[in-house]
Amino acid sequence: MTVEIHDGTGWRPVCDWEALVPGRGVAVLVGEEQVAVFRDRGGAVYAVGNRDPFSGAFVLSRGILGSREGVPVVCSPMYKQAFDLRTGSCLDEPTAPDGSAAEVPVWPVRRKAEGDGKGTGDQTGDGSARAVPGGRRRHDIDDWRPEDPGFWRETGARVARRNLALSVLSEHIGFSVWSLWSVLVLFLGPEYGIDAAGKFLLTALPTALGAVLRLPYTFAVAVFGGRNWTVVSALLLLVPTVLAGVVLEPGVSYGTLLAVACVAGVGGGNFASSMANINAFYPQRLKGWALGLNAGGGNLGVPAVQLAGLLLMAVAGTGSPRLLPLVYIPLIALAALAAALRMDNLTALRSDRRAMRDVCREPHTWIMSVLYIGTFGSFIGFGFAFGQVLQVQFHDHFDTPVKAAGVTFLGPLLGSLVRPVGGLMADRWGGARVTVWIYAAMAAGAAAVLAASRRGSLPLFVTGFVALFVLSGIGNGSTYKMIPAIFRAKAGAEVASGADPEAAEQRSRRRASALIGIAGAVGAFGGVLVNIAFRQSFLASGNGEAAYLAFLAAYAVCLVLTWAVYLRPSDRRLPGV
């Protein structure tokens, strides 16, 4: 592979691609002109005149490569002026000592593989060199600057959207596998010999394992890369689906069902790795929308598997539960293949493996984790338990699995669809402000469910529960928007104290990604608590009223906590959260 420069008449080879050391430059001759050629660490190649207009020396090829506010620059080794590698303009002084404009010529440049007639990297409209995507491997991206408007417009937005779409697909299937047993327990009739308490335990175990796995799944993105881990995590979903397809039949032991149900927790880990990865792709102004869309698309896996179960019951009856997990096997293979072919790894995210340790010492980590217990813990816990609650508490109306399945998907569906709305609301009004109002509404929703339970009012009961699903979905989006906003505010404080803006921004993205993983893991344990609360309430009193009281109290605590830390007027209040 060679590097070519256009001299006005045609493309001329000037050096081998391998001769360009990332982060360094070389001097080449184009006719009688000395040209400095640079290759940055992202694989982009630039060519500018080698003469420094301030000293007159031909030394720019020995300059220091870097960036200033997202602009790629080379700093002269003589007097340290910085020159924009895209336009040649000096960013420090407008005029050279001789009175001429302080700028260097920019040459169109490209790299060309052997036998390639076109080369890679066309000219830009103004004749300057366009950044050439390269890197050590095809799916690695070293240079990622989402806060740079020019970079985002020309390259970043397209790449981020592609990775977001494939991330949603993989996470969606992961959620379906994770919540598979919320549907399968409806198939387990008297011939399986499992009571209501035993079924609540079958749904609690995958919730618990999914919560535990979210921490290592987040760390796996930093170790292996977002694209690589998406492929691996998707393929792991084959384990619980195949096992469930094999063992589900009357006569199987309860212990075997507990073990297989627990393995379905691998689907819960996908959310954490997906969110940590996508967070790094998007600029701050779009994080609420992007994270909401990513999570909402994933959350739709819950109603999707419930609708698939309802369809299966309608077509094949309740005697063939093993067909449901087997349907997902080709979908899992498709998601893994798509991720392998079209997703990317951000090496900046992968290079810092200490972010998880750093955020564990950050008090906001545990505050946000508690808040996410209230929103996501409610969403996933209710999603797993709602069908069983209806069958136990309103058995006269839901005496068959089909009747229960015909209602249970509605809440998770609406809660998933509105999650991006929560992110958009947080982008506009602030995550903390939206979250505090959501908790006030959720407390009212829990009170309505409690009143409906005491009166035996099914319409009010279902309406209250669906409202809780919708509100928790909006809250999921608003709380996750708060996470990058917290670290962006801290980065602003660091810059004000003299820190390098680019380094502070990178730390902000890495720590936000790590906290997203931790909050996702702790929040998922809220789903375990919901199922345990229901189990103990029904064992003790035959109804869920004690659980509904506990939910109301928890929402009140989260409301006060959000206001006290993020909204109460104080010198320590973080701006923009």
C-alpha positions as MATLAB code, in Angstrom:
seq = 'MTVEIHDGTGWRPVCDWEALVPGRGVAVLVGEEQVAVFRDRGGAVYAVGNRDPFSGAFVLSRGILGSREGVPVVCSPMYKQAFDLRTGSCLDEPTAPDGSAAEVPVWPVRRKAEGDGKGTGDQTGDGSARAVPGGRRRHDIDDWRPEDPGFWRETGARVARRNLALSVLSEHIGFSVWSLWSVLVLFLGPEYGIDAAGKFLLTALPTALGAVLRLPYTFAVAVFGGRNWTVVSALLLLVPTVLAGVVLEPGVSYGTLLAVACVAGVGGGNFASSMANINAFYPQRLKGWALGLNAGGGNLGVPAVQLAGLLLMAVAGTGSPRLLPLVYIPLIALAALAAALRMDNLTALRSDRRAMRDVCREPHTWIMSVLYIGTFGSFIGFGFAFGQVLQVQFHDHFDTPVKAAGVTFLGPLLGSLVRPVGGLMADRWGGARVTVWIYAAMAAGAAAVLAASRRGSLPLFVTGFVALFVLSGIGNGSTYKMIPAIFRAKAGAEVASGADPEAAEQRSRRRASALIGIAGAVGAFGGVLVNIAFRQSFLASGNGEAAYLAFLAAYAVCLVLTWAVYLRPSDRRLPGV';
ca = [
       0.000    0.000    0.000;
       1.342    3.434   -0.955;
       0.582    7.066   -0.146;
      -0.148    9.336   -3.123;
      -0.308   13.136   -3.438;
      -2.023   15.005   -6.259;
       0.383   17.533   -7.807;
      -2.187   19.265   -9.995;
      -1.772   16.932  -12.943;
      -2.246   13.544  -11.355;
      -1.646   11.302   -8.364;
       2.034   10.687   -7.534;
       3.274    7.968   -5.132;
       5.448    9.533   -2.425;
       6.034    6.808    0.213;
       4.883    3.440    1.547;
       1.939    3.470    3.965;
       4.013    1.446    6.426;
       6.628    4.214    6.474;
       4.129    6.502    8.242;
       4.301    5.993   11.989;
       0.977    6.891   13.681;
       1.345   10.261   15.368;
       4.475   11.172   13.382;
       5.281   12.812   10.053;
       7.722   12.377    7.158;
       9.047   14.815    4.550;
       8.616   13.914    0.874;
       9.306   15.645   -2.453;
       6.502   16.407   -4.893;
       8.313   17.801   -7.908;
      10.530   20.390   -6.258;
       8.229   21.033   -3.305;
       8.835   19.651    0.180;
       5.648   18.245    1.686;
       5.064   17.010    5.248;
       2.872   13.896    5.357;
       1.231   12.823    8.613;
      -0.741    9.790    9.764;
      -2.701   10.243   12.977;
      -3.479    7.471   15.447;
      -6.907    6.982   13.895;
      -5.368    6.236   10.494;
      -6.273    9.603    8.914;
      -3.602   10.972    6.543;
      -2.792   14.642    5.886;
      -0.295   16.494    3.677;
       0.828   20.127    4.105;
       3.787   22.195    2.998;
       6.903   21.424    5.022;
       8.073   25.049    5.355;
       7.321   26.833    8.630;
       6.264   30.402    7.635;
       7.488   31.854   10.938;
      11.058   30.509   10.870;
      11.469   29.777    7.181;
      12.820   26.335    8.060;
      11.550   23.138    6.413;
      10.691   21.410    9.680;
       6.935   20.832    9.961;
       7.332   17.115    9.281;
       9.100   16.948   12.658;
       6.271   18.780   14.416;
       4.002   17.490   17.158;
       0.700   16.038   15.965;
      -2.399   16.649   18.059;
      -5.797   18.331   18.134;
      -7.232   21.602   19.379;
     -10.955   21.728   20.123;
     -11.455   18.789   17.788;
      -9.309   20.263   14.995;
      -6.332   18.107   13.859;
      -3.165   20.217   14.106;
       0.607   20.038   13.813;
       2.687   22.238   16.095;
       5.926   23.571   14.600;
       9.061   22.380   16.392;
      10.462   25.932   16.068;
       8.073   28.418   17.732;
       5.199   26.006   18.506;
       2.512   27.640   16.361;
      -0.321   25.216   15.556;
      -1.475   24.695   11.958;
      -4.842   23.211   10.984;
      -4.009   20.099    8.958;
      -7.264   20.404    7.024;
      -6.950   24.051    5.878;
      -3.294   24.940    6.553;
      -4.269   28.013    8.596;
      -2.286   28.976   11.686;
      -4.525   28.897   14.745;
      -2.291   31.152   16.852;
      -1.280   34.100   14.665;
      -2.915   35.426   11.455;
       0.219   36.928    9.914;
       3.750   35.631    9.336;
       6.811   37.850   10.065;
       7.102   38.804    6.372;
       3.533   40.136    6.356;
       2.031   37.245    4.418;
      -0.833   35.121    5.659;
       0.256   32.624    8.310;
      -0.666   29.430    6.512;
       0.846   26.454    4.766;
      -0.365   24.835    1.526;
      -2.560   21.751    1.817;
      -2.104   18.895   -0.654;
      -4.741   16.343   -1.687;
      -3.535   12.986   -0.364;
      -4.743    9.401   -0.397;
      -3.508    5.878    0.222;
      -3.694    3.279   -2.502;
      -3.667   -0.495   -2.222;
      -1.830   -2.574   -4.784;
      -3.994   -3.041   -7.861;
      -6.506   -0.393   -6.703;
      -7.121    2.163   -9.420;
      -8.935    4.676   -7.204;
      -7.243    4.680   -3.852;
      -8.829    5.483   -0.509;
      -9.623    9.025    0.547;
     -10.932   11.426   -2.079;
     -10.423   15.154   -2.171;
     -12.724   17.445   -0.217;
     -14.620   20.178   -1.955;
     -11.993   22.823   -1.219;
      -9.129   20.652   -2.430;
      -7.828   19.840    1.036;
      -7.198   16.309    2.245;
     -10.106   14.331    3.638;
      -9.493   12.198    6.720;
      -8.936    8.614    5.633;
     -10.452    5.902    7.845;
      -7.897    3.319    8.679;
      -6.663    1.889   11.928;
      -5.068   -1.300   13.026;
      -8.049   -3.450   12.104;
     -11.151   -3.001   10.055;
     -13.555   -2.714   12.969;
     -11.391   -0.565   15.291;
     -11.955    3.199   15.438;
      -9.120    5.126   17.088;
     -10.179    8.683   16.265;
     -13.655    9.355   17.655;
     -14.699   12.974   18.340;
     -18.502   13.153   18.676;
     -18.402   16.628   20.235;
     -16.678   18.008   17.103;
     -19.569   19.281   14.895;
     -17.633   18.796   11.660;
     -16.555   15.267   12.519;
     -20.070   14.366   13.667;
     -21.695   15.734   10.533;
     -19.305   14.137    8.042;
     -18.538   10.798    9.684;
     -19.670   10.306   13.266;
     -23.462   10.417   12.935;
     -23.564    7.748   10.232;
     -21.280    5.361   12.122;
     -23.094    5.937   15.424;
     -26.509    5.267   13.871;
     -25.311    1.988   12.361;
     -23.906    0.786   15.686;
     -27.044    1.931   17.514;
     -29.353   -0.017   15.202;
     -27.407   -3.261   15.595;
     -27.048   -2.713   19.325;
     -30.831   -2.381   19.644;
     -31.327   -5.647   17.738;
     -28.985   -7.624   19.975;
     -30.269   -6.052   23.176;
     -33.887   -6.609   22.117;
     -33.308  -10.341   21.722;
     -31.373  -10.366   24.993;
     -34.356   -8.887   26.844;
     -36.651  -11.455   25.250;
     -34.451  -14.307   26.447;
     -34.089  -12.714   29.880;
     -37.869  -12.422   30.327;
     -38.599  -15.766   28.655;
     -39.622  -17.374   31.924;
     -42.201  -14.695   32.668;
     -44.101  -16.340   29.795;
     -43.057  -19.953   30.282;
     -44.429  -20.066   33.844;
     -47.894  -19.427   32.373;
     -47.536  -22.751   30.501;
     -46.700  -24.660   33.680;
     -50.065  -26.144   34.582;
     -50.976  -28.594   37.380;
     -49.037  -31.401   35.671;
     -45.783  -29.614   36.604;
     -46.698  -29.475   40.318;
     -45.499  -25.886   40.943;
     -47.443  -23.455   43.167;
     -47.591  -19.645   42.851;
     -44.637  -19.078   45.188;
     -42.546  -21.530   43.183;
     -43.370  -19.695   39.948;
     -42.353  -16.340   41.440;
     -38.994  -17.924   42.284;
     -38.612  -19.154   38.694;
     -38.892  -15.565   37.471;
     -36.765  -14.094   40.276;
     -33.684  -16.230   39.517;
     -33.024  -15.012   35.941;
     -33.615  -11.457   37.158;
     -30.965  -11.945   39.830;
     -28.371  -13.501   37.518;
     -28.970  -10.803   34.913;
     -28.315   -8.167   37.554;
     -25.082   -9.861   38.653;
     -23.833  -10.212   35.070;
     -24.351   -6.564   34.223;
     -21.153   -5.522   36.000;
     -18.784   -7.899   34.156;
     -20.658   -7.239   30.909;
     -19.947   -3.522   31.246;
     -16.298   -4.221   31.985;
     -16.158   -6.580   29.001;
     -16.746   -3.641   26.642;
     -13.586   -1.975   27.960;
     -11.613   -5.226   27.695;
     -12.772   -6.689   24.386;
     -14.417   -3.785   22.562;
     -18.099   -3.031   21.989;
     -18.453   -4.864   18.693;
     -16.505   -7.929   19.829;
     -18.473   -8.304   23.032;
     -21.814   -7.801   21.280;
     -21.005  -10.832   19.124;
     -20.000  -12.971   22.121;
     -22.933  -11.905   24.303;
     -25.392  -12.605   21.490;
     -24.032  -16.117   20.971;
     -24.301  -16.800   24.725;
     -28.074  -16.416   24.390;
     -28.112  -19.761   22.609;
     -27.394  -21.547   25.900;
     -30.646  -20.771   27.782;
     -32.817  -21.052   24.681;
     -31.508  -24.483   23.716;
     -31.690  -25.725   27.315;
     -35.277  -24.541   27.737;
     -36.238  -26.184   24.448;
     -34.790  -29.491   25.653;
     -36.052  -29.775   29.254;
     -39.563  -28.268   29.135;
     -41.958  -31.160   29.487;
     -44.115  -32.599   32.277;
     -42.125  -34.665   34.734;
     -39.025  -32.469   34.717;
     -37.795  -31.776   38.235;
     -38.295  -28.368   39.810;
     -34.549  -28.122   40.480;
     -33.818  -28.572   36.776;
     -36.298  -25.826   35.903;
     -34.688  -23.499   38.462;
     -31.244  -24.090   36.963;
     -32.385  -23.555   33.365;
     -34.404  -20.470   34.311;
     -31.402  -19.010   36.087;
     -29.207  -19.384   32.981;
     -31.643  -17.130   31.104;
     -30.109  -14.318   33.153;
     -27.361  -14.005   30.523;
     -29.908  -12.010   28.519;
     -29.981   -9.353   31.225;
     -26.284   -8.635   30.885;
     -26.643   -7.491   27.277;
     -28.331   -4.275   28.350;
     -25.348   -3.045   30.379;
     -22.735   -3.688   27.699;
     -24.963   -2.208   25.000;
     -25.671    0.998   26.937;
     -22.024    1.477   27.937;
     -20.980    1.057   24.313;
     -23.605    3.348   22.740;
     -23.037    6.064   25.350;
     -19.504    6.532   24.001;
     -20.692    6.934   20.404;
     -22.968    9.966   20.887;
     -22.369   13.636   21.763;
     -23.748   14.988   25.013;
     -26.666   16.810   23.367;
     -27.975   13.530   21.873;
     -27.227   11.100   24.680;
     -30.704   11.241   26.196;
     -32.308   10.403   22.865;
     -29.723    7.759   21.885;
     -29.680    5.975   25.243;
     -33.465    6.135   25.432;
     -33.838    4.656   21.949;
     -31.251    1.967   22.644;
     -32.811    0.974   25.947;
     -36.394    1.346   24.715;
     -35.710   -0.865   21.711;
     -34.161   -3.414   24.033;
     -36.982   -3.195   26.563;
     -39.432   -4.010   23.763;
     -38.033   -7.532   23.958;
     -40.197   -8.045   27.062;
     -43.597   -7.480   25.390;
     -42.284   -9.114   22.210;
     -41.687  -12.462   23.918;
     -45.007  -12.130   25.741;
     -46.824  -11.557   22.452;
     -44.916  -14.467   20.914;
     -46.077  -16.640   23.805;
     -49.662  -15.483   23.340;
     -49.483  -16.335   19.643;
     -48.026  -19.746   20.427;
     -50.820  -20.475   22.912;
     -53.414  -19.476   20.337;
     -51.875  -21.636   17.590;
     -50.405  -24.651   19.401;
     -52.090  -24.550   22.805;
     -50.409  -24.608   26.195;
     -48.907  -28.057   25.735;
     -45.894  -26.998   23.644;
     -43.933  -24.435   25.701;
     -40.576  -25.587   24.268;
     -41.457  -24.097   20.873;
     -41.150  -20.540   22.245;
     -37.422  -20.591   23.112;
     -36.606  -22.519   19.927;
     -38.080  -19.701   17.820;
     -35.310  -17.394   19.051;
     -32.369  -19.539   17.926;
     -32.212  -18.245   14.310;
     -32.819  -14.687   15.516;
     -29.851  -14.953   17.876;
     -27.610  -16.228   15.074;
     -28.719  -13.346   12.851;
     -27.976  -10.726   15.524;
     -24.499  -12.147   16.167;
     -23.678  -12.217   12.446;
     -24.890   -8.637   11.897;
     -22.811   -7.384   14.825;
     -19.711   -9.187   13.558;
     -20.040   -7.699   10.082;
     -21.200   -4.138   10.751;
     -20.381   -2.953   14.281;
     -17.218   -1.178   15.478;
     -14.931   -1.018   18.499;
     -14.024    2.391   19.962;
     -10.447    1.962   21.105;
     -10.639    5.048   23.355;
     -13.336    3.282   25.361;
     -11.321    0.072   25.422;
      -8.082    1.745   26.493;
      -9.212    2.772   29.982;
      -9.977   -0.243   32.136;
      -9.793    1.693   35.400;
     -12.998    3.655   34.885;
     -15.074    1.064   36.756;
     -12.793    1.289   39.791;
     -12.836    5.084   39.659;
     -16.616    5.425   39.590;
     -17.027    2.936   42.440;
     -15.447    5.615   44.650;
     -17.847    8.250   43.318;
     -20.864    8.936   45.634;
     -23.081    9.781   42.653;
     -22.641    6.199   41.455;
     -24.607    4.791   44.347;
     -27.168    7.575   44.375;
     -27.977    6.987   40.714;
     -28.041    3.234   41.313;
     -30.730    3.679   43.973;
     -32.761    5.910   41.648;
     -32.519    3.333   38.880;
     -33.788    0.646   41.256;
     -36.976    2.667   41.492;
     -37.497    3.012   37.732;
     -35.959    0.034   35.988;
     -36.413   -2.293   38.960;
     -40.125   -1.538   38.768;
     -40.276   -2.008   34.995;
     -38.501   -5.360   34.836;
     -39.951   -6.671   38.111;
     -43.519   -5.860   37.102;
     -42.846   -7.220   33.615;
     -41.836  -10.581   35.076;
     -44.580  -10.753   37.724;
     -47.662   -9.026   36.297;
     -49.135  -12.104   34.630;
     -48.779  -14.188   37.774;
     -50.253  -11.423   39.943;
     -53.342  -11.285   37.720;
     -53.765  -15.070   37.812;
     -53.463  -15.232   41.604;
     -55.277  -12.061   42.713;
     -57.995  -12.042   40.017;
     -58.208  -15.752   39.274;
     -61.898  -15.610   38.340;
     -61.067  -13.296   35.432;
     -57.749  -14.920   34.450;
     -58.320  -18.622   34.923;
     -56.320  -19.584   31.800;
     -52.797  -18.614   30.685;
     -54.149  -17.176   27.428;
     -56.327  -14.656   29.281;
     -53.405  -13.501   31.430;
     -51.000  -13.301   28.479;
     -53.572  -11.214   26.574;
     -53.129   -8.387   29.126;
     -49.588   -8.695   30.493;
     -47.799   -7.516   27.345;
     -49.567   -4.122   27.313;
     -47.665   -2.520   30.207;
     -44.155   -3.546   29.090;
     -44.991   -2.517   25.516;
     -46.039    1.005   26.468;
     -43.209    1.361   28.998;
     -40.658    0.411   26.344;
     -42.086    2.745   23.718;
     -42.007    5.793   25.993;
     -38.461    5.291   27.255;
     -36.983    7.428   24.439;
     -39.577   10.068   25.367;
     -38.053   10.147   28.843;
     -34.650   10.787   27.301;
     -36.012   13.565   25.089;
     -37.806   15.169   28.038;
     -34.574   15.041   30.016;
     -32.657   16.597   27.102;
     -35.091   19.511   27.180;
     -35.889   20.045   30.861;
     -33.101   18.221   32.687;
     -32.970   14.629   33.888;
     -33.350   15.382   37.597;
     -36.410   17.598   37.108;
     -38.173   14.978   34.994;
     -37.192   12.173   37.379;
     -38.561   13.870   40.487;
     -41.973   14.379   38.860;
     -41.967   10.792   37.617;
     -41.442    9.505   41.151;
     -44.321   11.650   42.400;
     -46.565   10.148   39.711;
     -45.333    6.603   40.433;
     -46.218    7.019   44.111;
     -49.720    8.037   43.024;
     -49.872    5.017   40.694;
     -48.876    2.645   43.491;
     -51.562    4.177   45.710;
     -54.134    3.579   42.960;
     -53.106   -0.087   42.635;
     -53.354   -0.509   46.407;
     -56.834    1.016   46.446;
     -57.910   -1.188   43.525;
     -56.617   -4.296   45.314;
     -58.588   -3.467   48.448;
     -61.784   -2.813   46.469;
     -61.315   -5.740   44.111;
     -61.572   -3.375   41.125;
     -59.931   -5.023   38.117;
     -60.220   -2.003   35.748;
     -58.557    0.336   38.250;
     -55.956   -2.327   39.053;
     -54.937   -2.816   35.420;
     -55.017    0.926   34.729;
     -52.795    1.633   37.739;
     -50.307   -1.041   36.765;
     -50.151    0.096   33.136;
     -49.555    3.655   34.396;
     -46.669    2.365   36.523;
     -45.159    0.702   33.460;
     -45.420    3.910   31.422;
     -44.019    6.101   34.198;
     -41.149    3.712   34.911;
     -40.319    3.724   31.199;
     -40.111    7.522   31.136;
     -38.100    7.430   34.374;
     -35.676    4.924   32.884;
     -34.889    7.409   30.125;
     -34.577   10.438   32.388;
     -32.350    8.761   34.998;
     -29.950    7.454   32.365;
     -29.696   10.932   30.876;
     -28.568   12.181   34.296;
     -25.501    9.912   34.290;
     -23.510   11.482   31.412;
     -24.724   14.920   32.532;
     -23.155   14.371   35.968;
     -19.733   13.589   34.539;
     -20.011   16.330   31.927;
     -20.554   18.821   34.759;
     -17.567   17.419   36.600;
     -15.466   17.653   33.424;
     -16.457   21.312   33.100;
     -15.235   21.932   36.624;
     -11.940   20.203   35.826;
     -11.432   22.335   32.705;
     -12.171   25.489   34.712;
      -9.386   24.402   37.073;
      -6.919   24.080   34.194;
      -7.380   20.507   32.953;
      -7.041   19.664   29.264;
     -10.555   19.869   27.699;
     -10.149   16.850   25.415;
      -8.746   14.641   28.191;
     -11.520   15.740   30.552;
     -14.159   14.934   27.931;
     -12.712   11.464   27.344;
     -12.684   10.747   31.087;
     -16.276   11.932   31.255;
     -17.390    9.483   28.546;
     -15.507    6.545   30.053;
     -16.783    7.109   33.565;
     -20.337    7.626   32.356;
     -20.145    4.321   30.482;
     -18.865    2.578   33.614;
     -21.583    4.083   35.812;
     -24.246    3.062   33.307;
     -23.109   -0.518   33.830;
     -23.111   -0.293   37.617;
     -26.484    1.466   37.779;
     -27.923   -1.083   35.357;
     -26.722   -3.938   37.549;
     -27.988   -2.482   40.809;
     -31.233   -1.365   39.182;
     -31.875   -4.862   37.879;
     -31.739   -6.129   41.463;
     -34.833   -4.014   41.958;
     -36.608   -6.550   39.754;
     -35.531   -9.284   42.161;
     -36.867   -7.256   45.092;
     -40.206   -6.776   43.320;
     -40.616  -10.519   42.769;
     -39.569  -11.307   46.345;
     -41.986   -8.670   47.675;
     -44.844  -10.227   45.723;
     -43.880  -13.752   46.782;
     -43.762  -12.883   50.491;
     -46.922  -10.772   50.349;
     -48.953  -13.552   48.700;
     -47.525  -16.179   51.068;
     -48.413  -14.083   54.113;
     -51.825  -12.671   53.196;
     -52.935  -14.118   49.864;
     -52.787  -10.708   48.182;
     -50.155   -8.147   47.110;
     -51.171   -5.231   49.353;
     -48.038   -5.325   51.503;
     -45.937   -5.218   48.324;
     -47.882   -2.223   46.972;
     -47.275   -0.325   50.218;
     -43.564   -1.084   49.976;
     -43.477    0.218   46.388;
     -45.226    3.449   47.393;
     -42.718    4.061   50.192;
     -39.763    3.338   47.890;
     -40.971    5.879   45.318;
     -41.333    8.514   48.017;
     -37.757    7.902   49.176;
     -36.429    8.176   45.616;
     -38.327   11.438   45.082;
     -36.775   13.009   48.175;
     -33.317   11.719   47.257;
     -33.488   13.152   43.720;
     -34.572   16.566   44.969;
     -32.054   16.704   47.825;
     -29.009   15.813   45.713;
     -29.734   17.257   42.268;
     -32.395   19.963   42.587;
     -32.053   21.544   46.024;
     -30.374   24.985   45.743;
     -26.778   24.545   46.874;
     -23.230   25.598   45.974;
     -22.481   21.915   45.318;
     -25.370   21.402   42.918;
     -24.165   20.110   39.536;
     -25.254   22.274   36.598;
     -27.113   20.682   33.702;
     -28.091   17.427   35.486;
];
